[in-house]
Every structure is written in C-alpha cells, then in structure tokens.
C-alpha cells in the first residue's frame, strides 16, 4: 500500500508540472462561487454587508489556494486524487449555493461544507503521505489539527446570531490564515521544518494565473449582463466600454510582466515553500479581492451611471483597482525587490480621485478609475522597454 500511495505524489515529469484537466475542471466551480459573491455584494453594499463579503472572499480563497497546494503535491492523473478533486468540486458547488445566505439561514450549511472540505482534503493528503514521506506526513498532521481548531469556531459561529457569527468566523479565519505563517506550530509537535513540502513553483504560478483569468472572466460576464439590462443611453455604453477596458488593463498589468517573473522566482528559488506562500497564498489575495470588488463597482456604475456618486459606490469603483494594484505591488516587490513606481503612482491617483466623489456622477468615477489603470499599464510598458532607464 505505501508503494501504491507513493504513486499519488507529483513528480518532475513535464506532464505533471503544468495544470491538469481535472484542476481546470475544478476551477470552473469557482466561476459560480464568484458570480454568487459579486451579486450578493452588489445587492447590499452597506458596512455590515461589505464586512460579511470580505469574510466570504477570504473563505473562498482559502479553500481554493489550499486545494491548489494539494494538487501541486499530488498527481491528479491518479484515480484516487481525481475522485478527491471531484468531491471538492461538489462541495464547492454546495458552498456557492449557501453563500448568499451564509450570514442568514444557510450559515450552518456553509460552515459544515467549508469545514468538511478543509479537513477532508487534509486527511486525504495525510493518508497519501503515510509511510511514504514522514516529514510531509507530519506537516499534514499539523495542518489537519489547525483545520480542526478553526472548524470549532466556524461551527460555533454558525449557531449564533449575526454579531456572534461575524466575531467567531473572523477568529476562525485568523486561525486559518495564521497557520502557514506560524509553520503550523502545534504544542508537543513543534513547528513544521522549513521547506518540507516538495513544491513546484512553476505549477503554483500557473494555477494562480489561471484563477486570475477566471476572476477577470467573471468580471466580463457580470459587466456584459448588467450592460444588457441597462443599455438605454449613450452614457451606459460609455461606462460599459470603460468597464471592459479596465478588465483589459488589469490583465495587462498582471500578465505582461509580473506573472512570468513570479513564476521564474518561485521555480528557481532555494526556498520554494516559503516563496510560494509569500507570492501566492498571501500575495495573490488582494489581487483576487480587487478584481471581485471592481466587478461590483462596475455593476454600480452601469445600473446608476448618471446618479450622483456616493462614498459607498466609490469604495467599490476605486477600492477594487486600489486592492488590485496593491496586490501587484506586493508580488512584484517580492520578486524583484524593487518598488513598481507606476503602481504607486496609480494608487496615489486613485486616492486623489476620491476627491471628486461629492461633485460628480458614478460614470465619471468609473471612467477616471479606468484611465488610472491605463496610465499604470502604459507607464510600466514604456519603462520596461529595452534601453529604458525609467522606473517602472
């Protein structure tokens, strides 16, 4: 049996370093989850709803990125690994169905599914390493214990009213997100030794890039649907063009230069596990959150193009690009150890755009935010041309 389970592990064969079809199939589930999330946030963007949605973004990302870590370590061509991934897909669909009412009547359903996915996946990987790789086995013992600890607060929160649920689910997410940074330290077992897991940086970079593509695609789908529902004036058409262009500019900012460098950094480092956590587990979270929030802002600008802007709407229309650029600053600084000046300039310009909010309409804020993304993309492209000495 140990020999059979040893075949479940990924190797350095070329066909195992790229994203596999089962992984891409798994990702499709999250298109549905992201659509559910953006619609939920757009329908109610008050302070409480925004905080709730932030927790849900953190939860969805944690399920996806931890599953990506496991498929980075295991061979998805093996039947047992594929069955595990299909079970995760089914759980992901159920999670997405529960998501709109996660802070309402479906709270227990959401918490149960989330905990089952997190703990079940860790137990499967624990079994895959048993008798095959002792160091990795003990790492997943620690990971499973941390998942069980956070599950206590997920399930307890699901039994409480809104205030208690917010508090306990926030604590559960703190436990989840702190665990890699603390190297899954457990009393009596200590910390997981550094660089225990055999991580493929190339595979991890490709998987995160594909998830960014999914989020950008969800933005286009949402924008197209909203445009079709509100295409009754030239202003709406202009806002639709700006929203579409903003998605294109975000693609350019992420993929034209930074993504390939991140992949090279993750693949060629002597500390692949630590670098992968920095670049992907944590570094890509604001990028993903920024894209989702941008989609919500575009929903506001399309459905209420000529209405006077408000702080609530502007937080989405401006805040989405701010989060996206901040995430790219994080990743690009971690890769090149150099500040991307164009991105910092973009953050300053977006902050300055907030001054316009009390005096103008939603469509002006949307078009201005798009223009800032264009400036950032053009500045970085020009600065990185051969022979240029300008700061990117």
C-alpha positions in Angstrom: 0.0 0.0 0.0 2.7 2.6 0.8 4.1 2.0 -2.7 0.7 2.5 -4.3 0.2 5.7 -2.4 3.7 6.9 -3.4 2.5 6.9 -6.9 -0.1 9.5 -5.9 2.7 12.1 -5.5 3.6 14.5 -8.2 6.9 14.1 -9.9 9.0 16.4 -12.0 7.8 14.8 -15.3 6.8 17.5 -17.8 3.2 16.4 -17.9 2.9 16.9 -14.2 4.4 20.5 -13.9 1.5 22.1 -15.8 -2.1 22.5 -14.7 -4.1 19.3 -15.5 -7.6 19.0 -16.9 -9.1 17.9 -13.6 -7.6 21.0 -12.0 -9.1 23.2 -14.7 -12.4 21.4 -14.3 -12.3 22.1 -10.5 -11.7 25.8 -11.2 -14.9 26.1 -13.1 -16.8 25.7 -9.8 -15.4 28.9 -8.6 -16.8 30.9 -11.5 -20.2 30.1 -10.0 -19.0 31.0 -6.5 -17.5 34.3 -7.7 -20.7 35.2 -9.5 -22.7 34.5 -6.4 -20.3 36.6 -4.3 -20.3 39.6 -6.6 -24.1 39.6 -6.9 -24.5 39.3 -3.2 -22.2 42.2 -2.6 -23.7 44.4 -5.3 -27.2 43.9 -3.9 -26.2 45.3 -0.5 -23.0 47.2 -0.1 -23.5 48.6 3.4 -20.8 48.4 6.0 -22.0 45.1 7.5 -22.6 43.5 4.1 -19.1 44.6 3.0 -17.5 43.1 6.1 -19.5 39.9 5.5 -18.4 39.7 1.9 -14.8 40.3 2.9 -15.0 37.2 5.2 -16.6 35.2 2.4 -13.8 36.2 -0.1 -11.2 35.1 2.5 -13.1 31.8 2.9 -13.4 31.0 -0.8 -9.8 31.9 -1.5 -8.6 29.7 1.4 -10.5 26.7 0.0 -9.1 27.3 -3.5 -5.5 28.0 -2.6 -5.2 25.1 -0.2 -6.7 22.8 -2.7 -4.1 24.1 -5.2 -1.3 23.3 -2.8 -2.5 19.8 -2.5 -2.8 19.3 -6.3 0.6 20.8 -6.5 1.9 18.0 -4.4 -0.2 15.1 -5.7 -0.6 13.5 -9.1 -4.0 14.5 -10.5 -3.7 11.7 -13.1 -4.3 9.1 -10.4 -7.9 8.0 -9.9 -7.9 8.5 -6.1 -6.6 12.0 -6.4 -9.2 12.8 -9.2 -12.0 11.4 -7.0 -10.9 13.7 -4.2 -10.9 16.6 -6.5 -14.4 15.8 -7.8 -15.6 15.6 -4.2 -14.1 19.0 -3.6 -15.9 20.3 -6.7 -19.2 19.1 -5.4 -18.5 20.7 -2.1 -17.6 23.9 -3.9 -20.9 24.0 -5.7 -22.8 23.5 -2.4 -20.6 26.2 -0.8 -21.6 28.6 -3.6 -25.3 27.8 -3.2 -25.1 28.5 0.5 -23.0 31.7 0.0 -25.8 34.3 -0.5 -27.4 33.3 2.9 -24.2 32.4 4.7 -25.0 35.1 7.3 -28.6 34.1 7.3 -30.5 30.8 7.3 -27.7 28.9 5.5 -25.0 29.7 7.9 -24.7 26.1 9.3 -24.7 24.6 5.8 -21.9 27.0 4.7 -19.8 26.2 7.8 -20.3 22.4 7.6 -19.3 22.3 3.9 -16.3 24.6 4.4 -15.0 22.5 7.3 -15.7 19.2 5.6 -13.7 20.5 2.5 -10.8 21.8 4.5 -10.5 18.8 6.9 -11.4 16.2 4.4 -8.7 17.4 1.9 -6.1 17.5 4.6 -6.9 13.9 5.8 -6.7 12.6 2.2 -3.3 14.2 1.8 -2.2 12.9 5.2 -3.1 9.4 4.0 -1.3 9.9 0.7 2.0 10.7 2.6 1.6 8.0 5.3 4.6 5.6 5.1 5.9 7.5 2.0 7.3 10.8 3.3 7.5 11.1 7.1 8.3 14.9 7.1 5.5 15.8 4.8 3.2 13.4 6.7 3.9 15.2 9.9 3.3 18.6 8.2 -0.2 17.5 7.2 -0.8 16.2 10.7 -0.2 19.7 11.9 -2.3 21.2 9.0 -5.2 18.9 9.9 -5.0 19.9 13.6 -5.1 23.6 12.7 -8.1 22.9 10.3 -9.9 21.1 13.1 -9.2 24.0 15.5 -10.6 26.6 13.1 -13.6 24.3 12.4 -14.7 24.7 16.1 -15.1 28.4 15.6 -16.8 28.0 12.1 -19.4 25.6 13.6 -19.9 27.6 16.8 -20.3 30.8 14.8 -23.0 29.2 12.6 -25.1 28.5 15.7 -25.1 32.2 16.7 -26.8 35.4 15.7 -25.2 37.8 13.3 -22.8 39.6 15.7 -21.5 36.4 17.2 -21.2 34.8 13.8 -19.1 37.7 12.5 -16.9 37.5 15.5 -16.3 33.8 15.6 -15.9 33.4 11.8 -13.4 36.2 11.9 -11.5 34.4 14.5 -11.7 31.1 12.5 -10.2 32.9 9.5 -7.4 34.4 11.7 -6.6 30.8 12.7 -6.7 29.6 9.1 -4.5 32.4 7.7 -2.0 32.4 10.6 -1.3 28.7 10.3 1.2 28.8 7.4 3.0 31.9 8.8 3.4 30.1 12.1 4.5 26.9 10.2 1.6 25.0 11.7 3.1 25.0 15.2 1.3 22.5 17.5 2.1 22.0 21.2 4.1 18.8 21.6 4.8 18.6 17.9 6.5 22.0 17.4 6.7 23.7 14.0 6.9 22.1 10.6 10.5 22.2 9.4 11.1 24.8 6.7 10.9 23.7 3.1 9.4 20.3 3.9 6.9 20.1 1.1 8.1 19.5 -2.5 6.5 22.5 -4.1 6.6 23.2 -7.9 6.8 26.9 -8.2 6.0 26.8 -11.9 2.8 24.8 -11.3 1.7 27.1 -8.5 2.3 30.3 -10.6 0.3 28.8 -13.5 -2.6 27.8 -11.2 -2.8 31.3 -9.6 -2.6 32.9 -13.1 -5.5 30.7 -14.2 -7.5 31.8 -11.2 -6.9 35.4 -12.0 -8.2 34.7 -15.6 -11.3 33.2 -14.0 -11.9 36.3 -11.9 -11.3 38.6 -14.9 -13.7 36.4 -17.0 -16.3 36.6 -14.2 -15.9 40.4 -14.3 -16.6 40.5 -18.1 -19.6 38.2 -17.7 -21.1 40.3 -14.9 -20.4 43.5 -16.8 -22.0 42.2 -20.0 -25.1 41.1 -18.2 -25.5 44.4 -16.5 -24.9 46.3 -19.7 -27.6 44.3 -21.5 -30.0 45.2 -18.7 -29.2 48.9 -18.7 -28.2 49.7 -22.3 -30.6 52.6 -22.7 -28.3 55.5 -23.2 -25.0 56.6 -24.6 -23.7 57.1 -21.1 -24.3 53.4 -20.3 -22.4 52.4 -23.5 -19.5 54.6 -22.5 -19.4 53.1 -19.0 -19.6 49.6 -20.5 -16.6 50.4 -22.7 -14.7 51.8 -19.7 -15.5 48.7 -17.6 -14.4 46.4 -20.4 -11.2 48.3 -20.8 -10.5 48.3 -17.1 -10.6 44.5 -17.2 -8.2 44.5 -20.1 -5.8 46.9 -18.3 -5.8 44.7 -15.2 -5.0 41.7 -17.4 -2.1 43.7 -18.9 -0.7 44.9 -15.6 -0.8 41.4 -14.1 0.3 39.2 -17.1 2.5 41.4 -19.3 5.4 41.5 -16.9 4.8 40.4 -13.4 3.3 36.9 -13.7 6.2 35.4 -15.7 8.7 36.9 -13.3 6.8 35.5 -10.3 6.8 32.0 -12.0 10.6 32.2 -12.5 11.1 33.4 -8.9 9.0 30.6 -7.5 10.7 27.9 -9.6 14.3 28.9 -9.2 14.4 29.8 -5.5 16.2 27.7 -2.9 13.1 28.2 -0.6 10.2 27.2 -2.8 7.7 26.6 0.0 8.3 30.0 1.7 8.3 31.9 -1.6 5.1 30.2 -2.7 3.3 31.2 0.5 4.5 34.8 0.1 3.8 35.2 -3.6 0.7 33.0 -4.0 -1.0 32.1 -0.7 -0.9 35.6 0.7 0.3 37.8 -2.2 -2.5 37.0 -4.7 -5.3 37.5 -2.2 -5.6 41.3 -2.7 -5.3 40.8 -6.4 -8.3 38.5 -6.4 -10.3 40.6 -4.0 -9.6 43.7 -6.1 -10.9 42.1 -9.2 -14.1 41.0 -7.5 -14.7 44.4 -5.9 -14.0 46.1 -9.3 -16.8 43.9 -10.8 -19.1 45.2 -8.0 -18.1 48.8 -8.8 -18.8 48.3 -12.5 -22.3 47.0 -11.6 -23.0 50.2 -9.7 -21.7 52.4 -12.5 -23.7 50.6 -15.1 -27.0 50.4 -13.2 -26.8 54.0 -11.9 -24.5 55.7 -14.4 -25.8 59.3 -14.1 -26.7 59.3 -10.4 -24.5 61.4 -8.1 -21.7 59.3 -6.8 -21.6 58.3 -3.1 -18.9 57.1 -0.8 -20.4 53.6 -0.9 -20.3 53.3 -4.7 -16.9 55.0 -4.9 -15.4 52.5 -2.4 -16.1 49.7 -4.9 -15.3 51.7 -8.1 -12.0 53.0 -6.7 -11.3 50.4 -4.0 -11.3 47.5 -6.4 -8.4 48.9 -8.5 -6.6 50.0 -5.3 -6.6 46.5 -3.9 -5.6 45.1 -7.3 -2.6 47.4 -7.7 -1.6 46.9 -4.0 -1.5 43.1 -4.6 0.6 43.6 -7.7 3.0 45.9 -5.7 3.3 43.1 -3.1 4.1 40.4 -5.7 6.4 42.5 -7.9 8.4 43.7 -4.9 8.7 40.2 -3.6 10.0 39.1 -7.0 12.3 41.9 -8.0 13.0 43.6 -4.6 12.2 46.9 -6.4 9.2 49.2 -5.9 7.0 49.4 -9.0 6.7 53.2 -9.2 4.0 53.1 -11.8 1.8 51.2 -9.4 2.4 53.5 -6.5 1.6 56.4 -8.8 -1.6 54.7 -9.7 -2.5 54.3 -6.0 -1.9 58.0 -5.5 -4.1 58.9 -8.5 -6.9 56.6 -7.3 -6.8 58.2 -3.9 -7.0 61.6 -5.5 -10.0 60.5 -7.5 -11.9 60.2 -4.2 -11.9 64.0 -4.0 -14.3 64.0 -7.0 -16.9 61.8 -5.3 -19.1 64.5 -3.8 -19.1 66.6 -7.0 -19.7 64.2 -9.9 -21.6 61.1 -11.1 -20.9 57.4 -11.0 -19.9 57.2 -14.6 -17.2 59.9 -14.2 -15.6 58.0 -11.3 -15.7 54.7 -13.3 -14.1 56.3 -16.3 -11.5 58.0 -14.2 -10.6 54.8 -12.4 -10.2 53.1 -15.8 -8.0 56.0 -17.0 -5.7 55.5 -14.0 -5.3 51.8 -14.8 -4.4 52.7 -18.4 -1.8 55.2 -17.1 -0.3 52.4 -14.9 -0.2 49.9 -17.7 1.3 52.3 -20.2 3.9 53.6 -17.8 5.1 50.2 -16.9 5.1 49.0 -20.5 7.2 52.1 -21.6 9.6 51.9 -18.7 10.3 48.2 -19.3 11.2 48.6 -22.9 14.8 47.7 -23.8 17.2 50.6 -23.3 14.9 52.5 -20.9 16.2 53.5 -17.6 12.9 54.9 -16.2 11.4 53.4 -13.1 8.6 51.0 -13.8 
